[in-house]
Amino acid sequence: MPESPTQTVQRLFPLLAEGRTDEAAALFANAVSFSIPHPPGVPWVPEVDSADGMREFFELLAAHVRPKLTEVGQIVAEGDDVVVLGRMVSEVKATGRDIDTAFALHITVRAGRITRYHLYEDTLAVAEAYFGEAPARGRSEDAPSSVGSCARDSDRARRSSRRGN
């Protein structure tokens, strides 16, 4: 009996953790839909469309990033599709800074081979770890500058709503 898509996906993680990139790439089909949104200039995300491209990706990743933690929180499967939800912590070798991010990995397995590898992660965390500090998140000129001013604004809003304004 052939293995399920979930079993195929579960075989991938130990191979990558052990640095067995050839064996990991062998799980992929000749044609692969690959997507990892990433900041421009990050050197470990090449253009990929094949099992050979996946091998190159895994080798580049190992050359630039040192995994520290991979926690799989949940695996959701339906038909050929498997979604892995979890958290990764990796160190960027060039900077010594960590990428600490939740992730969702959408993998499709057809005829026992992985045909889709779409990873979604915190691209701001990737940019900060590789390039250095990023601008403040979501800061606008009108944003309160302290917790105290937030509380004052909240009090003003409550008083105003009581008066019917």
Residue pairs with C-beta under 8 A, 6 or more apart in sequence:
2 112
3 11
3 112
4 77
5 77
5 79
5 80
5 81
5 82
5 107
5 108
5 109
6 75
6 77
6 82
8 27
8 109
8 112
8 113
8 114
9 75
9 82
9 84
9 107
9 109
9 114
10 75
11 27
12 24
12 27
12 107
12 114
13 70
13 72
15 21
15 23
15 24
15 27
16 24
16 58
17 67
17 70
19 62
21 55
21 58
21 59
21 62
22 55
24 54
24 55
24 58
25 51
25 52
25 54
25 55
25 58
26 51
27 113
27 114
28 50
28 51
28 54
28 113
28 114
28 115
28 117
29 51
29 110
29 111
29 113
29 114
29 115
30 50
30 51
31 49
31 50
31 115
32 48
32 49
32 50
32 51
32 53
32 54
32 114
32 115
32 116
32 117
33 49
33 108
33 115
33 116
33 117
33 118
34 47
34 48
34 49
34 53
34 54
34 57
34 116
34 117
34 118
35 117
35 118
35 119
36 45
36 118
36 119
36 121
37 120
37 123
38 45
38 123
38 126
39 123
39 126
39 127
39 130
39 131
41 130
41 131
42 126
42 127
42 130
43 60
43 64
44 57
44 60
44 61
44 63
44 64
44 65
45 57
45 60
46 53
46 56
46 57
46 60
47 53
48 54
48 56
48 57
48 117
54 114
54 117
63 93
64 92
64 93
64 94
65 90
65 91
65 92
65 93
65 99
66 90
66 91
66 93
67 88
67 89
67 90
68 89
68 90
68 91
68 98
69 87
69 88
69 89
70 86
70 87
70 88
71 86
71 87
71 88
72 84
72 85
72 86
73 85
73 86
73 87
74 84
74 85
74 86
75 82
75 83
75 84
75 85
76 82
76 83
76 85
77 83
80 108
80 109
80 110
81 106
81 107
81 108
81 116
82 106
82 107
82 108
82 109
83 104
83 105
83 106
83 107
84 103
84 104
84 105
84 107
85 102
85 103
85 104
86 102
86 103
86 105
87 100
87 101
87 102
87 103
88 99
88 100
88 101
88 103
88 121
89 98
89 99
89 100
89 101
90 98
90 99
91 97
91 98
91 99
92 98
92 99
92 129
92 130
94 130
95 129
95 130
95 132
97 128
97 129
97 130
98 129
99 121
99 122
99 125
99 126
99 129
100 125
101 121
101 122
101 125
101 126
102 121
102 122
103 119
103 120
103 121
104 119
104 120
105 117
105 118
105 119
105 120
106 116
106 118
106 119
106 120
107 114
107 116
107 117
107 118
108 114
108 115
108 116
109 115
124 134
124 137
127 134
128 134
144 150
144 153
